[in-house]
Structures are given as structure tokens and as C-alpha cells.
Amino acid sequence: MNKLAVFASGAGSNYDAIIEATKNGTLEAEIALLVCDKPNAKVVEKAKQNGTPAFVFDPKQYRNKQMFEAKIVEVLQTEKIDWIILAGYMRLIGDTLLRPFEGKIINIHPSLLPAFPGLDAIGQAFDAAVKVSGVTVHYVDSGMDTGKIIAQQAVDVEDGMTREELQKAIQQVEHQLYPATIQKLITRGE
Ligand code: GRF
């Protein structure tokens, strides 16, 4: 069984969706680890409730990014993690972590990349008044949301939709698309 580490820093709704998919059997993998850089994040509590082992750290306790990424790599290797699933981990991945897991790190982004990379993609799309936005799952490289695209799904921005409604529609798509895409990747054995 493939072992996944979910990296998250926030509410953890994608973590929930991935856990649910492992429970109902649509995702044949084990969520073996949560990695979180915000000790007070909601997702930490969720991991506790689910019995997911967690590596929670405060970046300020480390001299630099290289140091905390080296520690993360150590934990990932001890746990024999196969795939890193970024789900709202709000940091660029540095070389220290990228090199040993090249091609095995994926991210979900709430826009149709390459449109609206970076922070607040939903707000960016809303302000641009686009008629279609969506969700992208992509491999992670050293850039900001620049890695090779694996899957995308469009979301229509209906007339009169509020920003909150758009966010809800995008999150609903994320919660289906992410577990389904992970399942496809691991069964292809890439
Ligand atoms: C998601 O919208 C994801 O696309 C982005 O960060 C958000 C995380 O939300 N990368 P959650 O913590 O999974 O609810």
C-alpha cells in the first residue's frame, strides 16, 4: 500500500477529503503522516482525531529552510513515505526536500493554471471577473505553481456569484478531483 504524507497548514478540508477516500476505498493508500508548519492549525486537531501521525513544527525554531526541510526528509524517510501531497502548505519547496522526492510531490491549486498562480487564486479570479476558473493538480518544482499539470477541472463563475460561493464551488471540485487524481497516479505507479 502506498504511503502518503499530507502537508497542510490550514483548515484541512482537502486532508478530510483524502482521508474519507481512503476510508471508503476509492483511494487505495495510507495517510501515514501529516506535516504541518503551523502548530495551531485546525488540521492538526483533525489528524489527532483520525490517529494520523503528525510532524508539526515551527519554522522559527530552525536556523533556516534547509534545516527544517532536512528534518522533514528524515521523518519522511523513517516513515517510508512514497508520495508527498501538498494540500494548503503555504511554502515553496526547497532543494533539500525536492531532490530526494523529485516527481513524487504534487499540489492542488484553486485556479486553472497557469492563470492566477500564488496567493488568493480565488480572489484573483473573482476580481478579474473571469467566466470560468477551476482547479489544477500538478507536480511540484521549485517555482510558484509552475510544475507539470496532471489534472484540471473547470468551474463556471455564474452571473451574480459571490466570492464565497465561488470558493465553495471550487472546494467541492477539489475534494473530488484530488483523491481521484492521487488514485490514478499511484495505480499507474509513476
Ligand atoms: C485549497 O484551496 C488548495 O487548493 C490550496 O489551499 C487550500 C487548502 O484548503 N492549495 P484546505 O486547508 O484543504 O481546506
Residues whose N, C-alpha, C, O or C-beta is under 5 A from the ligand:
A	BS01	GRF	G10 A11 G12 S13 N14 Y15 A87 G88 I108 H109 P110
